[in-house]
Amino acid sequence: MKFNNVAQAIQYFEKYSDIHGKATLEGNYKLANSSYKKIVSAKNYLLSMDEIDSLEVLLHSKSNSVINWAASYLLFSKNFSEISQEKLAEIANTSDIFGLAAETILSEWKLGNLSLEN
């Protein structure tokens, strides 16, 4: 996807982060995989524009999937790393798949296994 601006990339990121979460819950791996590629496309655009911090608005989403995705990239932000860790810790306390995902993201972050490349 070619983005025209940051706002469009954020909307795309949010939409496909939510779809990824729903597809995961449904066990629809094809839709989840295709959504992942679209999330990464939006993230790469934001990185290329030096606008990764603009994902911060998504930390206030009603969707834990959207928060997990935004927070996983904002962990690398000087401005939003701390709040991202807090949001992930909150979600990690839930007993669903998103809680497990948040716990894993935090664990891998602390081990230094995450990067902005994926």
Secondary structure, DSSP 8 states (H G I E B T S, - for coil): ---SSHHHHHHHHHHHHHHHHHHHHHT-HHHHHHHHHHHHHHHHHHHHTT-GGGGGGGGG-S-HHHHHHHHHHHTT-TTTHHHHHHHHHHHHTSSSHHHHHHHHHHHHHHHT---TT-
